[in-house]
Amino acid sequence: MSDAPDKVSAIRRNTVLGLFCLAFVMLVARAFDLQILKQDFLRGEGDARHLRVVSIPAHRGMLLDRHGEPVAVSTPVESVWANPGETLQAPERIAELAQELGLDPRDLRSRLTERASREFVYLRRHVNPDVAQRVQALGVPGIGLQREFRRYYPMGEVAGHVLGFTNIDDQGQEGVELAFNDRLTGQPGAKRVLRDRLGRVIRDVENIRPARPGKDVTLTLDQRVQYLAYRELKAAVQAHGARAGSLVVMDARTGEILAMVNQPAFNPNNRAGLSVEASRNRAVTDVFEPGSTIKPFTVAAALESGAVRPDALLDTAPGQFRVGRHTIRDIRNYGRIDLTTLIAKSSNIGATKLALDMESEALWSVFHRAGLGRGTGSGFPGEAAGLLRDFFYWRQVDRATLAFGYGLSVTPLQLAQAYAALANDGLMPAPRFVAGQRVRDPERVMSAETAQRIRRMLEAAVAPEGSGNRAAVEAYRVAGKTGTVRKSGAGGYAEDRYMSVFAGMAPASAPRLVMVVTIDEPTGEAYYGGQVAAPVFSRVMQGALRLLDIAPDDLPELRRVSAGEGPA
Ligand code: 59J
């Protein structure tokens, strides 16, 4: 056996060991070179080439009125953000940055320190373009701009309740902005960008996915009618020192909401200190006892069920009437009256007698079909359904008081919907806020004949001797009903708190518009619906008929024709 092989393997081992040592020394030297000698250069190079995926914000769709006028638009703005770790490396620059942003330097520094582990922190959102430009020009490390959108409402306070608003992240919070958020919201895109050491985008590297803008939504609102309604309601609420008020204008044939306003109102462009009181779209969210405005449906139920004939006379003397332990009162003794007088003078006793002459179910059925106690399905956020108890639970006195509008509750929108049935020959369209919105089919509430009969009675209520004569409109026939409703609270009905209401339509010969006005707790001398709500109806209806170019149906020459005299 020779020892040669041993020698060979020793040489081999030493060679390998030597090579390893050499490699090790070279690595150490290279590390020394990179980490110590070329440190600054390399750090700069690395930071200069941040590849990032950033999102491209999508444009939110506009809200347009029925004529295509923009009523909610998104304008591009910039938001200022920081990568705190980077910005904190230039602490001496924080003061000037804070000043440009209108922030307290100490606050800014502590915010950055608290969030030092994050890479993205908003400093100020939605700044004006000139501020954004100046911030960019400062060139503070780790500060970047992000394109975003701010929602702007050209009508301000006038349409705040219907439109609602979005939050700072462009998401609908209230109103149509919330109800149609999905359609309005686009899909953000994404792109890869190269950022420099200061966080500025130096190059778009790749479009991963383009932003898809949201769709525009066309409302049924008519901006001009909306303005008019706003102005008149506000003036009336102020003049009567009222707590609140609502007004709804609806297309009688389609159920389209042409205007909807409330007081108090708010400006969706400036929501600092916004109160719940001012933000509610009361026309949809708040209920009240409809009082006498419900009487036309009581008369309809009586006619439809055959309980009375159209020419029936009811004895309301002596102006008080006992039902069980309860006394029902009219404000005067109207004596023997027909159905038209019942409506025109608003006799509680007349309505009571009708109710006691029919089954509870007959009354309930017309109320129910008219949408009382049911949501309208308008899709408006926070809509109230009102209350109409099942007829199984009605006592005799309940049937009586329900017949003149107490013991049930409605929203102004529901009342407008119900009156649309009277306007539209018995067929009740569902209300809608958006063109082409899918809503339930129109429902038959009563026969066309009954609806036309009731309309003629409602014209008598607006005639000179009717309780609603101040709702009249020059050159148009108006049909409608006043209501003066004592508000109920703890301990029963108040003596001095009222809801003044007017619900009606025009032109009465073939109604196109339905309107409901409610004025909540007018203070002062005047509080009857006929004094407080009817004049608002008249002014807004007159303007709306003109704006919509609806032909008059009560010109002198027409009157002669309908009286059988023929043109002069
Ligand atoms: C009224 C009520 C309250 C509830 C009465 C209003 C009742 C009643 C218990 C006295 C003011 C008033 C269930 S009146 O709306 O009859 O609009 O121009 O609030 O009767 O029994 O000092 N409306 N209003 N009634 N309650 N309970 C009339 C009527 C109506 C008018 C005037 C005068 C009431 C013509 C109301 C109007 O039609």
Residues whose N, C-alpha, C, O or C-beta is under 5 A from the ligand:
A	BS01	59J	G291 S292 R329 I331 K345 S346 T401 Y406 S467 T482 G483 T484 V485 R486 Y493 Y528 G529 G530
